[in-house]
Amino acid sequence: MTEDKHPSGAPWRNFYGRFKGKGLRKSQEAWLDQDLAELSPGAVSWEDNPERHNIDLEALFGSRDVWLEVGFGGGEHMVHQAMSNPDVGFIGCEPYINGVAMLLGKIRDAKADNIRVHPGDARDMFDVLPDASISRAFLLYPDPWPKKRHHRRRFVTPEHLEPLARVLKPGAIFRVATDIPDYVRQTIEQVPGHGFEWLAERPGDWRAPWDDWISTRYEQKALREGRTPHYLTFRKV
């Protein structure tokens, strides 16, 4: 039986999040028009790259290590990391265009020159990243999909973890932050089964933030609403 495909040749991939929220400000529209194309990591979309050729990370970042953030929200964490690690190249994936616009404004303010932005599904980025090319990955406050019947939509499922494991280098670090206890459960259950080891030496290690952590607006909302953040660290075997 032939797999259903999009007219572009892409496989049908259900996407359950939002692409756009409230109207953008004029300044945000300008950032999207003026900056986004220049900050693209290359031909990621199926329309531009139907053969799914790998993007050239060396052309983007030279010999620098490359770190990947999946769903960067408003971009504050990625810009913080980029400014703290100027010798690292960063790729951020975010389909929510309002978040992309916020990131572009932060990149302008910080004058960060080591960030590239994919305004779309991380699975399309996984298609075109070379094997074992990413040194660190972040999944920070992902959509919790709290209803049990929606748990298969979470990122910590084989559909996402298998390609993530493929593009991470051996020894690469994968960080997950969430304030949802059941997301912690599913993460601990699923991630080690896809080529990762959980780096928790003692019970409760995952309650303390990383030394280089910057609290995001999503985390601040969780704290205001009385939820407890959890910080999980895995290493690619």
VENLIN-V803625 format. One record per pair of residues at least 6 apart in sequence whose ideal C-beta (glycine too) atoms are under 8 Angstrom apart, sorted by the first residue. I is the first residue (numbers start at 1). J is the second residue. D is the distance in whole Angstrom. If there is no record, write none. Layout:
I|J|D, I|J|D
This chain:
3|11|6, 4|11|8, 4|12|5, 5|11|6, 5|12|7, 6|12|6, 6|46|7, 8|45|8, 8|46|4, 8|47|5, 8|50|6, 9|46|6, 9|50|5, 10|46|4, 10|50|8, 10|124|8, 13|121|7, 13|123|6, 15|95|7, 15|121|6, 16|143|8, 16|145|8, 16|150|8, 16|153|5, 17|95|6, 17|96|7, 17|143|6, 18|95|8, 18|96|6, 19|95|6, 19|96|7, 19|97|6, 20|96|7, 20|97|5, 20|98|6, 21|96|7, 21|98|5, 22|98|7, 24|32|7, 24|97|8, 24|98|7, 24|101|6, 27|105|7, 28|98|8, 28|101|4, 28|102|7, 28|104|8, 28|105|7, 29|101|8, 31|101|6, 31|104|4, 31|105|6, 31|108|7, 32|97|7, 32|100|7, 32|101|6, 32|104|7, 35|104|5, 35|107|7, 35|108|7, 36|100|7, 36|104|7, 36|117|7, 36|119|7, 39|104|7, 39|107|7, 39|115|7, 39|116|6, 39|117|5, 40|116|7, 40|117|7, 40|118|7, 41|55|6, 41|60|6, 41|91|5, 41|116|4, 41|117|7, 41|118|6, 41|125|8, 42|49|8, 42|55|4, 42|56|7, 42|60|7, 42|128|7, 43|49|4, 43|53|7, 43|55|7, 43|128|7, 44|55|7, 44|118|5, 44|120|7, 44|124|5, 44|125|6, 44|127|8, 44|128|6, 45|120|7, 45|124|7, 46|52|8, 46|124|7, 49|128|6, 52|127|5, 52|128|6, 53|128|7, 54|128|6, 54|129|7, 54|130|5, 55|128|5, 55|129|7, 57|66|6, 57|89|7, 57|129|8, 57|130|7, 57|133|6, 60|66|8, 60|89|6, 60|116|6, 61|89|3, 61|114|7, 62|89|8, 64|87|6, 64|88|6, 64|89|5, 64|114|7, 65|87|8, 65|88|5, 65|89|7, 65|135|4, 65|136|7, 66|88|7, 66|89|5, 66|90|7, 66|91|6, 66|133|6, 66|134|6, 66|135|6, 67|81|7, 67|85|8, 67|88|6, 67|89|7, 67|90|5, 67|91|8, 67|134|7, 67|135|6, 67|136|4, 67|137|7, 67|138|7, 68|90|8, 68|91|5, 68|92|8, 68|93|7, 68|125|8, 68|129|8, 68|134|5, 68|136|7, 68|137|5, 68|138|7, 68|167|8, 69|77|7, 69|78|5, 69|81|8, 69|90|7, 69|91|7, 69|92|5, 69|93|7, 69|137|7, 69|138|4, 69|140|7, 70|93|5, 70|122|5, 70|137|7, 70|138|7, 70|139|5, 70|142|8, 70|155|7, 70|164|8, 71|93|7, 71|94|6, 71|122|7, 71|139|7, 71|140|7, 71|142|6, 71|143|8, 71|155|8, 72|78|5, 72|92|4, 72|93|7, 72|94|5, 72|99|7, 72|103|6, 72|140|8, 73|94|7, 73|99|5, 73|140|7, 73|141|7, 73|216|6, 73|217|7, 73|218|6, 74|99|6, 74|102|4, 74|103|7, 74|106|8, 74|216|7, 74|217|6, 75|92|7, 75|94|8, 75|99|7, 75|102|6, 75|103|3, 75|104|8, 75|106|5, 75|107|7, 76|106|7, 76|214|6, 76|216|6, 76|217|7, 77|138|7, 77|140|6, 77|214|6, 77|216|5, 78|90|6, 78|92|5, 78|103|7, 78|115|6, 78|138|8, 79|103|7, 79|106|5, 79|107|6, 79|110|5, 79|112|6, 79|115|7, 80|214|4, 81|88|8, 81|90|7, 81|138|8, 81|212|7, 82|88|7, 82|90|5, 82|110|7, 82|112|5, 82|114|5, 82|115|5, 83|110|6, 83|112|6, 84|212|6, 85|114|8, 86|114|6, 88|114|7, 88|135|8, 89|114|5, 89|115|8, 89|116|7, 90|114|6, 90|115|5, 90|116|7, 91|115|8, 91|116|5, 91|117|8, 91|118|7, 91|125|7, 92|103|7, 92|115|7, 92|116|8, 92|117|5, 92|118|7, 93|118|5, 93|120|7, 93|121|7, 93|122|4, 93|125|5, 94|100|5, 94|103|7, 94|117|8, 94|118|8, 94|119|6, 95|119|7, 95|120|5, 95|121|6, 97|119|6, 100|117|6, 100|119|5, 103|115|8, 103|117|6, 104|117|7, 106|112|8, 107|115|6, 118|124|7, 118|125|5, 122|160|7, 123|159|7, 123|160|7, 123|163|7, 126|160|8, 126|163|4, 126|164|7, 126|166|7, 126|167|6, 127|163|8, 129|167|4, 130|167|7, 131|166|6, 131|167|7, 132|166|8, 132|167|7, 132|168|7, 132|169|5, 132|170|7, 133|167|6, 133|169|7, 134|167|5, 134|168|5, 134|169|7, 134|172|6, 135|168|8, 135|169|6, 135|172|5, 135|173|8, 136|172|6, 136|173|5, 136|174|8, 136|175|7, 137|164|6, 137|168|6, 137|172|7, 137|173|8, 137|174|5, 137|175|7, 138|174|8, 138|175|5, 139|155|6, 139|156|8, 139|174|7, 139|175|7, 139|176|5, 139|177|8, 140|175|7, 140|176|8, 140|177|5, 140|216|6, 140|218|7, 141|177|6, 141|178|6, 141|179|7, 141|216|7, 141|218|4, 141|219|6, 141|222|7, 142|154|7, 142|155|5, 142|156|8, 142|176|8, 142|178|7, 142|183|7, 143|153|8, 143|154|7, 144|154|7, 144|178|7, 144|180|4, 144|182|8, 144|183|5, 145|151|6, 145|153|5, 145|154|5, 146|180|7, 146|182|7, 151|182|8, 151|186|6, 154|183|7, 154|186|6, 155|161|8, 156|176|7, 156|183|7, 156|186|5, 156|187|5, 156|190|5, 156|191|6, 157|190|7, 158|190|8, 158|194|7, 161|190|6, 161|191|6, 161|194|4, 162|194|6, 164|174|7, 164|194|8, 165|194|5, 165|195|4, 165|196|7, 165|236|6, 168|174|7, 168|236|4, 169|236|7, 170|236|6, 170|237|7, 171|235|6, 171|236|6, 172|235|7, 172|236|4, 173|233|6, 173|234|7, 173|235|6, 173|236|8, 174|191|7, 174|196|6, 174|233|8, 174|234|4, 174|235|7, 174|236|7, 175|210|7, 175|231|7, 175|232|7, 175|233|6, 175|234|8, 176|187|5, 176|191|7, 176|231|8, 176|232|4, 176|233|8, 176|234|7, 177|209|8, 177|219|7, 177|229|6, 177|230|7, 177|231|5, 177|232|7, 178|184|6, 178|187|7, 178|229|7, 178|230|6, 178|232|8, 179|219|7, 179|222|4, 179|227|4, 179|228|6, 179|229|5, 179|230|7, 180|227|7, 181|228|8, 181|230|8, 184|206|7, 184|230|5, 184|232|7, 187|232|6, 188|198|6, 188|232|7, 191|198|7, 191|232|8, 191|234|5, 192|198|6, 192|234|7, 195|236|6, 195|237|5, 196|234|4, 196|235|6, 196|236|6, 196|237|6, 197|234|7, 197|235|5, 197|237|6, 198|232|7, 198|233|7, 198|234|6, 199|205|8, 199|233|4, 199|234|7, 199|235|6, 200|206|6, 200|232|8, 200|233|7, 206|230|5, 206|231|5, 206|232|5, 206|233|8, 207|228|7, 207|229|8, 207|230|7, 207|231|7, 208|231|7, 209|215|8, 209|229|7, 209|231|5, 210|231|6, 210|233|7, 213|231|7, 219|229|6, 222|228|8, 222|229|6, 223|229|7
